[in-house]
Amino acid sequence: QNAYIESFNGRYREECLNQHWFASIGEAREIIEDWRIYYNRERPHSSLKYQTPEEFAAARPFDKTQWAQPLELPDGSAPAPIARAAE
């Protein structure tokens, strides 16, 4: 449905997940984090005219007013709890 996400998922699988046999969750987290940093800071992207995402973002002004605004809840309401990840 979403070409950008499908492309990312394919690259993630090819360049990271299929290249490693993870011995533990900790090792998987470390390798995946290293790949994420590589993908965003070192790997040029053809769709960004062969810049890294970090270079592309740095070259464009960003308007912080475009960020999502905090959810306003009625008085006395609390946000739903977020489940903690199993460790």
N, C-alpha and C positions, 0 to 999 in steps of 0.2 A: 504494500500500500504506500509506504513512504520510501522513496528511492534513496534518500540520504541515510536513513536508518538502516535500510537493507545493505547499502554499500559499506557503512561502518561495521555492521555485524559481520559481514563477509571478511573484511580486512582483520577485524579483531580475532575471528576464528582462525584465519590463515596465518597471520603474523604472530599471534600470541598463543592461543589455546592449543592449536594443533602442533605447535613446536615444542611443547613441554609435557612431561608426565609429572604431575604434582604429587609429591610425597606427603604433603600435609596442607591443611588450610592456611597455615602461616606462610608456607612457601608459595602457595598460589597467590595469596594477597601481595607478597613482596614482588613476585614476577609480574603480576598484573599491574601493580603500581608503577614499576619500572617501565612497562610498555606504555602505560598512559602518559607518562612524562615524555617518553620518546615520541609518541604520536602527536602530542600537542606542542612540543618545543623543538624537536629536531627533524621530524619527518616532513619533507615538503609535500604539499597537496596540489595536484594538478588543477583542481577546481578553484584553488586560491592563487592561481598563476605561479605555482611552484614556491609559494611561501609556506612557512609553518603557520598553524593557527595562531600561535603567540605573536608572530610578526604581523599577521593580517589584522589581528585585534588591536595591536599597538599603533597601527597606522591609521586607525579610525577613531574619531571622537565618540565617546559613549555618553549618552544622556541618562543619568541615574534616575530621572523621573519616569523612565520606561520600566523600571523594576516593578515587580508585583508589590502592591501595597499590603500591609498587614491586614489580616482578617479582623473585622470588628464584630465582636460577639455581644449579644444582649447582656445587660447587667445580670450578674449572678450565674452566667454561663461559663463553662470551662471547655477548653478544646478537648477533643477526644484523645485519649492516651495513644501514644505510638508504641507498638510492641518493640521490645529490644531484640536485636539479632542474637541467635543462639551462638554461644562461643565454645 
